[in-house]
Amino acid sequence: MFLGMEWYWWLLIVVALVICIPFKVKFMKWWSKREQEKKKNQTGKWGDEDDRS
């Protein structure tokens, strides 16, 4: 027992992290690309009507 939890709980936590981290990295890359596209599309606009940030 480590910190009051059995070994199989630690194994479950490690497996969950191994599965979740690559998805988070992929999502962050996608989100960054999406934000850059939004900024690029906003720079050519006239006036303040599309500046909702």
Secondary structure, DSSP 8 states (H G I E B T S, - for coil): -BTTB-HHHHHHHHHHHHHHHHHHHHHHHHHHHHHHHHHHHHTT--SSTT---
